[in-house]
Amino acid sequence: MSFWRPALLPLIVCAALAACRPATDPAASPVETVEVASPEEGGAVSTAPLADEDMPEVALPEAGIEGVDWSPMTLSDGTASLSCELDYANAGDGDALGEFDREALRTAMSACAERGVFRLRYRGRVTQEFTQLMQRLAVVADDLAINKRVLDIDSSGGMVEEALRAGDVIAESRWTIWVRDGAVCHSSCVFVLAGGDTRLIGGRVGIHRIIRMSSSASTRAELNRELRAVYGRVRDYLERNGAAVAVADLMMAVPNRSLRILTPDELKLYGLDGVNPAQDDLDRLRLMRTCGQDFVNRRDAYVRAFDTTCNAPDRDVEQLAACGLELRGKFGFPDEQCPAESPLSEFDLVGQMTAAADVASRLRILGVPGVEPQPAADAPAADAAPVRRRAPGPRAPAAEAANGPAPAAPPSDESPVRPEPAAAESAETGEEG
């Protein structure tokens, strides 16, 4: 009766090997990022001249803000509201937008021109109308010189092609994107997120396979050929907008009836959280020309100091901002020559708006150079709502200058309730993610 013993040998070997493996530490972080003294000293610097024949052909954005179609439109798959206030807990989502012609949008946004900032709250699917809305708002914002723009989005996804077009519009016209606590950015909404100059995420971000609804494929090979073309466009888009093309590969492995919720580490790893690295590189070059090398060096030193001094996991966004505002004086900020480019310059603007509107503020606003600081009202402030402990540090000031502010967590009397992961919605488009 020894014939069964050889069959047991593989099992015994497998068990022995498993016992010898080191135990996995669940607390170990899957991603490690360390700071360097400066990007120039980090070892990846290119200075060689490039001829035209050296330039590879790259995919160009499919949409911009030139030649915007102003024909009548409605939002059939979403709702949009506009506010000049960043504090949505106290000020709400603003006034609902029902008309989208140029004059109607100009009227709705004119009140924000003096403050130089507006926030669009959009809830719904990513469709052609959403892309058109982003184009139109960018054009009117340029007309009114409103340079700080925030897209406050809550979307389960939509058409892939429109998400890529809308993301390119957002990248061209300089937006900060929020996924506030309790909101979601699922499926093709992730492509919209990639287009932002700065992303502040308190809600859930999820991905899954793109659904090829218009396909006539009858075999896996045929369907794969079509999807390769679609994913090729997605990879080109992610690459030019500073996000990892690995996002597209990860999507392929998630059934479209499910959602893969990205972790805080993954969002940073894939370039979907905090400052957009592609825009930061572009702004860095501009800052060196306009503000000087010394400014850039002090900015880099400030960001490193913020990460080690202020960016503790048990602090909410308001505490991070207060710490950052106090810390920046040690590095000569706000800078006399480049105040708008200085770290956390958006809070100087918010401080003036707060005092002017007589709204209580718990932040110690340091004021704008040349302008006497104005004390906030004496009204008591509500407790700040807790946020995820991975709230990003201060965004690079270059991105701040022409972009929407990285917002502080709004006051709230209630702790936010985090929703259960939403079920993956089917795509009703040519290609949907």
RODO-2510 file (C-alpha; in nm, 4 decimals, decimal comma):
residues 433
     n   res          X          Y          Z
     1     m     0,0000     0,0000     0,0000
     2     s     0,2890     0,2359    -0,0689
     3     f     0,1701     0,3452    -0,4188
     4     w     0,0175     0,6719    -0,2821
     5     r     0,3342     0,7991    -0,1170
     6     p     0,4933     0,9617    -0,4294
     7     a     0,1736     1,1594    -0,4782
     8     l     0,2177     1,3071    -0,1307
     9     l     0,5759     1,4172    -0,1941
    10     p     0,4909     1,7396    -0,3894
    11     l     0,2511     1,8429    -0,1149
    12     i     0,5137     1,7842     0,1547
    13     v     0,7739     1,9845    -0,0401
    14     c     0,5283     2,2715    -0,0963
    15     a     0,4419     2,2808     0,2727
    16     a     0,8074     2,2833     0,3706
    17     l     0,8867     2,5662     0,1291
    18     a     0,5948     2,7695     0,2543
    19     a     0,7110     2,7250     0,6120
    20     c     1,0570     2,8555     0,5189
    21     r     0,9320     3,1735     0,3550
    22     p     0,9551     3,4872     0,5685
    23     a     0,6230     3,6073     0,7019
    24     t     0,4745     3,9007     0,5153
    25     d     0,4538     4,2152     0,7202
    26     p     0,1070     4,3607     0,6598
    27     a     0,2203     4,6963     0,7976
    28     a     0,5053     4,7295     0,5465
    29     s     0,4494     5,0064     0,2936
    30     p     0,4521     4,8828    -0,0683
    31     v     0,5968     5,2128    -0,1910
    32     e     0,9012     5,3991    -0,0644
    33     t     0,9827     5,7513    -0,1789
    34     v     1,2773     5,9474    -0,0464
    35     e     1,3661     6,3129    -0,0957
    36     v     1,6743     6,4348    -0,2805
    37     a     1,8582     6,7590    -0,2143
    38     s     1,7277     6,9005    -0,5421
    39     p     1,6015     6,7579    -0,8718
    40     e     1,9228     6,8715    -1,0404
    41     e     2,1254     6,6642    -0,7934
    42     g     1,8977     6,3634    -0,8300
    43     g     2,0914     6,2327    -1,1301
    44     a     1,8346     6,2501    -1,4147
    45     v     1,9240     6,5754    -1,5915
    46     s     1,9140     6,6216    -1,9694
    47     t     2,0980     6,9092    -2,1401
    48     a     2,1882     6,7731    -2,4843
    49     p     2,0453     6,9692    -2,7798
    50     l     1,7634     6,8062    -2,9712
    51     a     1,7097     6,8391    -3,3450
    52     d     1,3726     6,8109    -3,5121
    53     e     1,4594     6,4675    -3,6448
    54     d     1,5273     6,3531    -3,2868
    55     m     1,1743     6,4332    -3,1759
    56     p     0,9447     6,1298    -3,1686
    57     e     0,5943     6,1580    -3,2989
    58     v     0,3566     6,1891    -3,0072
    59     a    -0,0202     6,1921    -2,9807
    60     l    -0,1566     6,5431    -2,9546
    61     p    -0,4530     6,6418    -2,7361
    62     e    -0,7844     6,5774    -2,9040
    63     a    -0,9589     6,8815    -2,7614
    64     g    -0,8738     7,2291    -2,6387
    65     i    -1,0450     7,5607    -2,5827
    66     e    -0,9918     7,6959    -2,9330
    67     g    -1,2958     7,7065    -3,1586
    68     v    -1,5460     7,6099    -2,8900
    69     d    -1,8896     7,5093    -3,0165
    70     w    -2,1421     7,7478    -2,8589
    71     s    -2,4534     7,5829    -3,0000
    72     p    -2,7373     7,5186    -2,7494
    73     m    -2,6709     7,2345    -2,5052
    74     t    -2,8119     7,0732    -2,1939
    75     l    -2,6715     6,8427    -1,9278
    76     s    -2,8777     6,5273    -1,9663
    77     d    -2,6521     6,3041    -1,7552
    78     g    -2,5343     6,5351    -1,4803
    79     t    -2,5851     6,8506    -1,2770
    80     a    -2,3533     7,1481    -1,2415
    81     s    -2,3368     7,4278    -0,9837
    82     l    -2,1005     7,7221    -0,9629
    83     s    -1,9685     7,9011    -0,6535
    84     c    -1,7088     8,1676    -0,5803
    85     e    -1,6520     8,0074    -0,2385
    86     l    -1,4186     7,7189    -0,1616
    87     d    -1,5873     7,6384     0,1708
    88     y    -1,8636     7,4113     0,0447
    89     a    -1,9624     7,2991     0,3959
    90     n    -2,0800     7,6496     0,4839
    91     a    -2,1437     7,8008     0,1404
    92     g    -2,2890     7,4907    -0,0258
    93     d    -2,2432     7,3980    -0,3886
    94     g    -2,3416     7,7368    -0,5246
    95     d    -2,5987     7,8253    -0,7867
    96     a    -2,7204     7,5570    -1,0254
    97     l    -2,6318     7,6145    -1,3896
    98     g    -2,9268     7,5761    -1,6239
    99     e    -2,8141     7,7798    -1,9225
   100     f    -2,4786     7,7282    -2,0901
   101     d    -2,4490     7,9951    -2,3571
   102     r    -2,1580     8,2351    -2,3318
   103     e    -2,3518     8,5273    -2,1898
   104     a    -2,5304     8,3149    -1,9291
   105     l    -2,2015     8,1678    -1,8063
   106     r    -2,0401     8,5109    -1,8019
   107     t    -2,3248     8,6414    -1,5865
   108     a    -2,2970     8,3449    -1,3490
   109     m    -1,9179     8,3785    -1,3172
   110     s    -1,8855     8,7575    -1,3069
   111     a    -1,9268     8,7638    -0,9287
   112     c    -1,6137     8,5464    -0,9012
   113     a    -1,3957     8,7794    -1,1082
   114     e    -1,3044     9,0081    -0,8176
   115     r    -1,1918     8,7156    -0,6048
   116     g    -1,0189     8,5420    -0,8927
   117     v    -1,1432     8,1936    -0,8024
   118     f    -1,4457     7,9767    -0,8767
   119     r    -1,5536     7,6205    -0,8059
   120     l    -1,7574     7,3984    -1,0353
   121     r    -1,9466     7,1222    -0,8596
   122     y    -2,0270     6,8498    -1,1138
   123     r    -2,2191     6,5342    -1,0323
   124     g    -2,2908     6,2882    -1,3123
   125     r    -2,1474     6,0988    -1,6034
   126     v    -1,8603     6,1978    -1,8289
   127     t    -2,0225     6,2761    -2,1633
   128     q    -1,9778     6,5063    -2,4602
   129     e    -2,1789     6,7722    -2,2753
   130     f    -1,9340     6,7554    -1,9837
   131     t    -1,6416     6,8180    -2,2198
   132     q    -1,8254     7,1121    -2,3762
   133     l    -1,9025     7,2530    -2,0319
   134     m    -1,5360     7,2424    -1,9327
   135     q    -1,4374     7,4123    -2,2589
   136     r    -1,6930     7,6884    -2,2161
   137     l    -1,6087     7,7564    -1,8532
   138     a    -1,2381     7,7787    -1,9366
   139     v    -1,3031     8,0325    -2,2123
   140     v    -1,5230     8,2526    -1,9925
   141     a    -1,2775     8,2234    -1,7019
   142     d    -1,0032     8,3492    -1,9342
   143     d    -1,2259     8,6383    -2,0421
   144     l    -1,2835     8,7347    -1,6774
   145     a    -0,9204     8,6671    -1,5727
   146     i    -1,0284     8,4055    -1,3170
   147     n    -0,7105     8,2016    -1,2902
   148     k    -0,7884     7,9765    -0,9928
   149     r    -1,0317     7,7042    -1,0982
   150     v    -1,1558     7,4056    -0,9013
   151     l    -1,3478     7,1092    -1,0409
   152     d    -1,5356     6,9481    -0,7508
   153     i    -1,6355     6,6186    -0,9149
   154     d    -1,8495     6,3195    -0,8199
   155     s    -1,8737     6,0778    -1,1125
   156     s    -1,9078     5,7047    -1,1705
   157     g    -1,7537     5,7345    -1,5158
   158     g    -1,8800     5,7591    -1,8707
   159     m    -1,7392     5,7732    -2,2218
   160     v    -1,3679     5,7051    -2,2454
   161     e    -1,3146     5,9277    -2,5477
   162     e    -1,4885     6,2196    -2,3793
   163     a    -1,2912     6,1670    -2,0581
   164     l    -0,9687     6,1958    -2,2594
   165     r    -1,0919     6,5087    -2,4364
   166     a    -1,2166     6,6670    -2,1156
   167     g    -0,8890     6,5800    -1,9424
   168     d    -0,6906     6,7528    -2,2165
   169     v    -0,9114     7,0614    -2,1814
   170     i    -0,8499     7,0595    -1,8060
   171     a    -0,4746     7,0186    -1,8587
   172     e    -0,4660     7,3107    -2,1014
   173     s    -0,6723     7,5450    -1,8863
   174     r    -0,5164     7,4756    -1,5429
   175     w    -0,7596     7,3212    -1,2923
   176     t    -0,7389     7,1785    -0,9434
   177     i    -0,9583     6,8689    -0,9056
   178     w    -1,1278     6,7616    -0,5835
   179     v    -1,2850     6,4251    -0,5074
   180     r    -1,4343     6,5305    -0,1781
   181     d    -1,5116     6,2985     0,1118
   182     g    -1,8194     6,0928     0,0188
   183     a    -1,7702     6,1488    -0,3549
   184     v    -1,6352     5,8994    -0,6095
   185     c    -1,4271     5,9117    -0,9251
   186     h    -1,4712     5,5770    -1,0904
   187     s    -1,3949     5,4226    -1,4243
   188     s    -1,3262     5,6796    -1,7007
   189     c    -1,3451     5,9619    -1,4431
   190     v    -0,9883     5,8602    -1,3533
   191     f    -0,8749     6,0028    -1,6876
   192     v    -1,0340     6,3359    -1,5982
   193     l    -0,8495     6,3230    -1,2662
   194     a    -0,5180     6,2721    -1,4461
   195     g    -0,5589     6,6024    -1,6310
   196     g    -0,5632     6,8235    -1,3216
   197     d    -0,2667     7,0353    -1,2145
   198     t    -0,3327     6,9377    -0,8531
   199     r    -0,5591     6,6621    -0,7225
   200     l    -0,7007     6,6512    -0,3678
   201     i    -0,8736     6,3206    -0,2966
   202     g    -1,0928     6,2459     0,0023
   203     g    -1,3339     6,0049    -0,1669
   204     r    -1,2884     5,6825    -0,3605
   205     v    -1,1110     5,6359    -0,6925
   206     g    -1,1772     5,3098    -0,8756
   207     i    -1,0934     5,1472    -1,2093
   208     h    -1,1979     4,8508    -1,4233
   209     r    -1,1825     4,7271    -1,7842
   210     i    -1,3021     4,9434    -2,0669
   211     i    -1,6220     4,8163    -2,2236
   212     r    -1,6170     4,8114    -2,6040
   213     m    -1,9919     4,8566    -2,6571
   214     s    -1,9827     4,9167    -3,0334
   215     s    -1,7702     4,6098    -3,1044
   216     s    -1,8677     4,3503    -3,3649
   217     a    -1,6023     4,1069    -3,2393
   218     s    -1,6941     3,7397    -3,2085
   219     t    -1,3647     3,6075    -3,0697
   220     r    -1,1259     3,7143    -2,7947
   221     a    -0,8598     3,7884    -3,0536
   222     e    -1,0870     4,0258    -3,2448
   223     l    -1,1989     4,2015    -2,9298
   224     n    -0,8409     4,2263    -2,8051
   225     r    -0,7335     4,3911    -3,1312
   226     e    -0,9969     4,6596    -3,0879
   227     l    -0,9158     4,7125    -2,7214
   228     r    -0,5436     4,7437    -2,7973
   229     a    -0,6233     5,0432    -3,0159
   230     v    -0,8356     5,1994    -2,7420
   231     y    -0,5786     5,1343    -2,4706
   232     g    -0,3115     5,2777    -2,6989
   233     r    -0,4974     5,6106    -2,6932
   234     v    -0,5340     5,5839    -2,3168
   235     r    -0,1606     5,5210    -2,2686
   236     d    -0,0699     5,8185    -2,4875
   237     y    -0,3052     6,0353    -2,2843
   238     l    -0,1705     5,9193    -1,9475
   239     e     0,1888     5,9676    -2,0622
   240     r     0,1445     6,3269    -2,1794
   241     n    -0,0439     6,4162    -1,8619
   242     g     0,2122     6,2855    -1,6139
   243     a     0,0294     5,9695    -1,5034
   244     a     0,1694     5,6160    -1,5152
   245     v     0,0721     5,4075    -1,8166
   246     a     0,0545     5,1182    -1,5688
   247     v    -0,2947     5,2445    -1,4862
   248     a    -0,4106     5,1204    -1,8276
   249     d    -0,2485     4,7809    -1,7715
   250     l    -0,4094     4,7472    -1,4292
   251     m    -0,7496     4,8308    -1,5752
   252     m    -0,7224     4,5399    -1,8191
   253     a    -0,7154     4,2866    -1,5338
   254     v    -1,0292     4,4100    -1,3523
   255     p    -1,3650     4,2751    -1,4814
   256     n    -1,5976     4,5593    -1,5764
   257     r    -1,8604     4,4270    -1,3378
   258     s    -1,6195     4,5038    -1,0514
   259     l    -1,4220     4,8035    -0,9299
   260     r    -1,0626     4,8093    -0,8097
   261     i    -1,0441     5,0869    -0,5493
   262     l    -0,6985     5,2417    -0,5667
   263     t    -0,5153     5,2778    -0,2373
   264     p    -0,3489     5,6021    -0,1233
   265     d    -0,0072     5,4553    -0,2090
   266     e    -0,1256     5,3535    -0,5553
   267     l    -0,2747     5,6949    -0,6276
   268     k     0,0619     5,8552    -0,5521
   269     l     0,2569     5,5829    -0,7312
   270     y     0,0512     5,6291    -1,0489
   271     g     0,0691     6,0096    -1,0390
   272     l    -0,3026     6,0615    -0,9697
   273     d    -0,2799     6,2403    -0,6326
   274     g    -0,1257     6,5725    -0,5360
   275     v     0,0784     6,7827    -0,7772
   276     n     0,0808     6,6710    -1,1399
   277     p     0,4468     6,5828    -1,2056
   278     a     0,4332     6,6822    -1,5737
   279     q     0,2952     7,0262    -1,4935
   280     d     0,5385     7,0661    -1,2064
   281     d     0,8310     7,0118    -1,4448
   282     l     0,6912     7,2689    -1,6859
   283     d     0,6301     7,5202    -1,4092
   284     r     0,9759     7,4650    -1,2679
   285     l     1,1325     7,5796    -1,5944
   286     r     0,9113     7,8865    -1,5955
   287     l     0,9925     7,9677    -1,2331
   288     m     1,3643     7,9516    -1,2964
   289     r     1,3200     8,2116    -1,5695
   290     t     1,0799     8,4423    -1,3867
   291     c     1,1725     8,4071    -1,0173
   292     g     1,5320     8,2842    -1,0291
   293     q     1,7287     7,9830    -0,9153
   294     d     1,7347     8,0996    -0,5525
   295     f     1,3543     8,1028    -0,5429
   296     v     1,3369     7,7502    -0,6843
   297     n     1,5951     7,6247    -0,4338
   298     r     1,4052     7,7799    -0,1408
   299     r     1,0804     7,6347    -0,2700
   300     d     1,2315     7,2851    -0,2863
   301     a     1,3738     7,3241     0,0655
   302     y     1,0353     7,4401     0,1940
   303     v     0,8532     7,1420     0,0443
   304     r     1,1012     6,9016     0,2054
   305     a     1,0648     7,0783     0,5414
   306     f     0,6870     7,0650     0,5143
   307     d     0,6932     6,6908     0,4529
   308     t     0,9097     6,6281     0,7605
   309     t     0,7600     6,8916     0,9940
   310     c     0,3941     6,9347     0,9033
   311     n     0,2756     6,6371     0,7001
   312     a     0,1942     6,4070     0,9914
   313     p    -0,0684     6,1351     0,9286
   314     d    -0,2796     6,2377     1,2273
   315     r    -0,3316     6,5961     1,1053
   316     d    -0,6236     6,7152     0,8978
   317     v    -0,5858     6,9521     0,6044
   318     e    -0,6566     7,2612     0,8141
   319     q    -0,3777     7,1742     1,0580
   320     l    -0,1425     7,1024     0,7695
   321     a    -0,2162     7,4412     0,6179
   322     a    -0,1687     7,6253     0,9489
   323     c     0,1665     7,4526     0,9994
   324     g     0,2696     7,5247     0,6422
   325     l     0,1755     7,8919     0,6641
   326     e     0,3862     7,9335     0,9762
   327     l     0,6769     7,7373     0,8321
   328     r     0,7072     7,9267     0,5056
   329     g     0,8365     8,2444     0,6745
   330     k     1,1571     8,0584     0,7619
   331     f     1,2293     8,0227     0,3909
   332     g     1,1556     8,3800     0,2906
   333     f     0,7983     8,3299     0,1698
   334     p     0,5845     8,4990     0,0567
   335     d     0,8593     8,6112    -0,1796
   336     e     0,8679     8,9854    -0,2464
   337     q     0,9260     8,9460    -0,6187
   338     c     0,7048     8,6400    -0,6759
   339     p     0,4308     8,6434    -0,4099
   340     a     0,1756     8,4596    -0,6263
   341     e     0,4258     8,1811    -0,6910
   342     s     0,5131     8,1349    -0,3242
   343     p     0,4071     7,8201    -0,1352
   344     l     0,0435     7,8230    -0,0190
   345     s    -0,0218     8,1563    -0,1916
   346     e    -0,3825     8,0518    -0,2403
   347     f    -0,4368     8,0895     0,1334
   348     d    -0,3357     8,4546     0,1117
   349     l    -0,6210     8,5006    -0,1332
   350     v    -0,8579     8,2958     0,0801
   351     g    -0,7602     8,5027     0,3847
   352     q    -0,8572     8,8258     0,2125
   353     m    -1,1825     8,6745     0,0908
   354     t    -1,2615     8,5480     0,4383
   355     a    -1,2048     8,8857     0,6012
   356     a    -1,3982     9,0667     0,3306
   357     a    -1,6930     8,8297     0,3633
   358     d    -1,6758     8,8402     0,7455
   359     v    -1,6516     8,4618     0,7641
   360     a    -1,4772     8,3025     1,0618
   361     s    -1,1478     8,1297     0,9885
   362     r    -0,9363     7,9068     1,2072
   363     l    -0,6326     7,9513     0,9883
   364     r    -0,3747     8,2121     1,0782
   365     i    -0,3511     8,3884     0,7442
   366     l    -0,0198     8,5671     0,6982
   367     g    -0,1431     8,8162     0,4354
   368     v    -0,0165     8,9313     0,0965
   369     p     0,3051     9,1392     0,0739
   370     g     0,2272     9,5110     0,0722
   371     v    -0,1180     9,4557     0,2190
   372     e    -0,1875     9,4831     0,5906
   373     p    -0,3248     9,1530     0,7279
   374     q    -0,6910     9,1780     0,8129
   375     p    -0,8184     8,9894     1,1166
   376     a    -1,0880     8,7347     1,0665
   377     a    -1,4290     8,7797     1,2230
   378     d    -1,4799     8,6787     1,5853
   379     a    -1,7519     8,4290     1,5030
   380     p    -1,6649     8,0813     1,6338
   381     a    -1,5533     7,8311     1,3760
   382     a    -1,6993     7,4837     1,3554
   383     d    -1,4761     7,1844     1,4020
   384     a    -1,3002     7,0810     1,0853
   385     a    -1,4184     6,7582     0,9313
   386     p    -1,1531     6,4861     0,9391
   387     v    -0,9981     6,3907     0,6117
   388     r    -0,7868     6,1055     0,4902
   389     r    -0,4483     6,1099     0,6459
   390     r    -0,2870     6,1013     0,3023
   391     a    -0,3851     6,4604     0,2284
   392     p    -0,1078     6,5956     0,0058
   393     g     0,1492     6,8463     0,1272
   394     p     0,1759     7,1917    -0,0162
   395     r     0,1513     7,1876    -0,3905
   396     a     0,4358     7,3311    -0,5864
   397     p     0,3752     7,7057    -0,6002
   398     a     0,4282     7,7036    -0,9721
   399     a     0,1145     7,5014    -1,0081
   400     e    -0,0638     7,7355    -0,7676
   401     a    -0,0071     8,0467    -0,9688
   402     a    -0,2401     7,9691    -1,2555
   403     n    -0,4323     7,6861    -1,1027
   404     g    -0,7049     7,6323    -0,8529
   405     p    -0,6087     7,6154    -0,4865
   406     a    -0,5386     7,3027    -0,2939
   407     p    -0,8340     7,3281    -0,0562
   408     a    -0,8462     7,2883     0,3180
   409     a    -1,0989     7,0508     0,4664
   410     p    -1,4231     7,2402     0,5159
   411     p    -1,5808     7,2851     0,8592
   412     s    -1,8554     7,0439     0,9409
   413     d    -2,0550     6,9473     1,2475
   414     e    -2,0641     6,5854     1,1458
   415     s    -1,7965     6,3366     1,0621
   416     p    -1,8206     6,2289     0,7013
   417     v    -1,9721     5,8932     0,6292
   418     r    -1,7612     5,7008     0,3845
   419     p    -1,9759     5,5189     0,1306
   420     e    -1,9458     5,1540     0,0468
   421     p    -1,7741     5,0885    -0,2864
   422     a    -2,0215     5,1618    -0,5596
   423     a    -2,1090     4,8865    -0,7973
   424     a    -1,9377     4,9184    -1,1319
   425     e    -2,1720     5,0793    -1,3797
   426     s    -2,2002     4,9484    -1,7328
   427     a    -2,0802     5,1746    -2,0104
   428     e    -2,3367     5,3148    -2,2480
   429     t    -2,0755     5,4432    -2,4887
   430     g    -1,8525     5,3421    -2,7736
   431     e    -1,5806     5,2726    -2,5215
   432     e    -1,6515     5,3177    -2,1536
   433     g    -1,4322     5,2736    -1,8538
***
